[in-house]
Every structure is written in C-alpha cells, then in structure tokens.
Amino acid sequence: MSVTHTRIIATGSYMPEKILTNDDLSKIVDTSDEWITTRTGIQERRIAAEGQATSDLASNAALRALEAAGMKADELDLIIVATVTPDMFFPSTACVVQKKIGATNAVCFDISAACSGFLYALQVARQFIGSGTRKNALVIGAEKLTSLVNWKDRNTCVLFGDGAGAAILKGVNESSTSRMLGSVMGSDGTLADLLKVPGGGSALPITQENAASRPNTIHMEGRETFKHAVTRMCQAAEQALAQSGYTANDVALVIPHQANARIITAIADRLGLPEEKMFMNVQRYGNTSAATIPVALDEAARAGRLKEGDVILLVAFGGGFTWASTVMIW
C-alpha cells in the first residue's frame, strides 16, 4: 500500500479514581467552590494514587487504545509520550511505557511542549508515517501535574489534575477519506517566564537552601497567560482550517485544550461557533496539560460525537509558550 495520509484509528484514556472537589480544596487552601467555578469552570479533578507515576497513567491509556484498535503491543512501530511530568529525567517515559505494555518493537521517546505536547507529538508521528519509516504510532499525552503543584498557592493548585489519553495512528492510501489534514505549530520563548516550573533542572537544581521556596512547582501569571492563550489558539485554528480548505462553519466538533471554561467560550465566540460544537470536560478533570486533548478525543469518540466524515478541529496552548492546531476528517 502506498501511504499518502495518516489517520487516527483508535483512542484510549485513563483517569485516576481519586476525585478532589472544590470543596475538598477549600479545606486546605483559602478558596471556595464559587471562586473556582466562576473563574475556571472547574468543579473537580482527578489525583493519581500513591505510588502511581505518569508511566502508569500512560500505560493504562495505551492499553485501552490498543484494545480499541484490535492490536497487540508488539505490533507498534513508534511510541511518543508528550509530558512535562516524566517519571524521571531519563530514561524517557516512553521507554518505561514500552516495557510496561510489552511494545518490544517500538522506537520510543518523549516530547516536552507542555499543554501543546500531544498535538506536537501527533505531527512528529505523522511525519514518520508519511515518510514510510514507520507504519503506525502510539501517541500519548500523560501528566501527573499534582506532583508539580504548590498546594499553598490558591491561584494555581485549583487548576490542575492528573490523567492520560492515547491515540494510535496508521498510514492510509489516497482512497481513505479519514485522514489528518492541516496542522500548525508555533512557539514564543520570549514569554517563557509567564508559565514555568523554574526549579529542578540544570539551571536551578533543588538544594537544601532553596527547597522551602518550592521552585519545583508551577508558577503562572494567569491574566497574561489567558490573553495569549485565546489569541494564539484562535490564530492557529484559523490557519489550520485555511490549510485544509475549510472554514469554522464546516467544523462538526472542536476539541480544545481544557485549561479554563472561559478560554473555551472565548474561542467559540471569536470563531463564531455555537458552544455546543466545543467539547468540554474541564469541569470534571481540570487542566491535565498534554493529556487534555487525547482524553477529550477518546471521550467524544466513545460517546458517539465523532461521525465518519466529520471535520474535527484540535487546538492547544501551553507553556513555552507553545501552541498548535490540527484539522482532521474522522
């Protein structure tokens, strides 16, 4: 078969069992359900169990995607894990996942692009498949963001949760209508200080002297991040649609990064789309960074909201700053 396009053939997701509600948070930090809900739309989030690492979340999502595809792990050619919460600096979380699911024939590596990571990874996998060097790929977005949360900072601790989503990609020929089409990626490192985890790497190792200030937790300038997120996600969405020969009116469903309900509403307004075309589960899971889009994609697929031939728009924004958008025919 001559491969000319790439499509998603299956999805899977995994969310930890433990639920942390806004009322639960109000007992450990100065906040309230009303304060969180009105500003973010988030009502609860999932928390990984003790001893549960990002690779565990990723592996569970991967196995569900493999089951949906009717594939065995040793049939995989490539595994890419998008994460900013790897199990460790090295080896890659993708290699750990490979071991846990038995994907003995896969090439494995991680991508770090924060909340845009899954869409970045999709495009990398698409290039491998399109070049003919790999026949299929498992792309995972997985995060244990609660390992980076400062539970004394009410402006950030209310936003984040843990989870993982996965997609299996495969090459298809020209006759297939289901395919990935336009894609846009962008970055602006001049704004890196607005959303970051400053400590824990080579620039600022954690020491006995600085540990008390928690530099290895999420630091965010919320108002500025919000503004850039809306602008860049709208731009990326419009550019990806234009590449694909479509307009927003052609889109059956938008699956945006799930960071804040107000961001999603603002994007719908700027694109001129009704809110029912915007998939939203941020109220149940909070922001799970690279996991938000693949989790939402899996939920939409399993709920029957993705029909064959539908134009689907994926769009994300994250620390870096990074942003990305992909258009596909389901």
C-alpha positions, 0 to 999 in steps of 0.5 A, a space after each residue: 500500500 502506498 501511504 499518502 495520509 495518516 489517520 487516527 484509528 483508535 483512542 484510549 484514556 485513563 483517569 485516576 479514581 481519586 476525585 478532589 472537589 472544590 470543596 475538598 480544596 477549600 479545606 486546605 487552601 483559602 478558596 471556595 467552590 464559587 471562586 473556582 467555578 466562576 473563574 475556571 469552570 472547574 468543579 473537580 479533578 482527578 489525583 493519581 494514587 500513591 505510588 502511581 507515576 505518569 508511566 502508569 497513567 500512560 500505560 493504562 491509556 495505551 492499553 485501552 487504545 490498543 484494545 480499541 484498535 484490535 492490536 497487540 503491543 508488539 505490533 507498534 512501530 513508534 511510541 511518543 509520550 508528550 509530558 512535562 511530568 516524566 517519571 524521571 529525567 531519563 530514561 524517557 517515559 516512553 521507554 518505561 511505557 514500552 516495557 510496561 505494555 510489552 511494545 518490544 518493537 517500538 522506537 520510543 521517546 518523549 516530547 516536552 511542549 507542555 499543554 501543546 505536547 500531544 498535538 506536537 507529538 501527533 505531527 512528529 508521528 505523522 511525519 514518520 508515517 508519511 515518510 514510510 519509516 514507520 507504519 503506525 504510532 502510539 501517541 500519548 499525552 500523560 501528566 501527573 501535574 499534582 506532583 508539580 503543584 504548590 498546594 499553598 498557592 490558591 491561584 494555581 493548585 485549583 487548576 490542575 489534575 492528573 490523567 492520560 489519553 492515547 491515540 494510535 495512528 496508521 498510514 492510509 492510501 489516497 482512497 481513505 477519506 479519514 485522514 489528518 489534514 492541516 496542522 500548525 505549530 508555533 512557539 514564543 520563548 520570549 514569554 517563557 517566564 509567564 508559565 514555568 516550573 523554574 526549579 529542578 533542572 540544570 539551571 536551578 537544581 533543588 538544594 537544601 537552601 532553596 527547597 522551602 521556596 518550592 521552585 519545583 512547582 508551577 508558577 503562572 501569571 494567569 491574566 497574561 497567560 489567558 490573553 495569549 492563550 485565546 489569541 494564539 489558539 484562535 490564530 492557529 485554528 484559523 490557519 489550520 482550517 485555511 490549510 485544509 480548505 475549510 472554514 469554522 462553519 464546516 467544523 462538526 466538533 472542536 476539541 480544545 485544550 481544557 485549561 479554563 471554561 472561559 478560554 473555551 467560550 472565548 474561542 467559540 465566540 471569536 470563531 463564531 461557533 455555537 458552544 455546543 460544537 466545543 467539547 468540554 470536560 474541564 469541569 470534571 478533570 481540570 487542566 491535565 496539560 498534554 493529556 487534555 486533548 487525547 482524553 477529550 478525543 477518546 471521550 467524544 469518540 466513545 460517546 458517539 460525537 465523532 461521525 465518519 466524515 466529520 471535520 474535527 478541529 484540535 487546538 492547544 496552548 501551553 507553556 513555552 509558550 507553545 501552541 498548535 492546531 490540527 484539522 482532521 476528517 474522522 
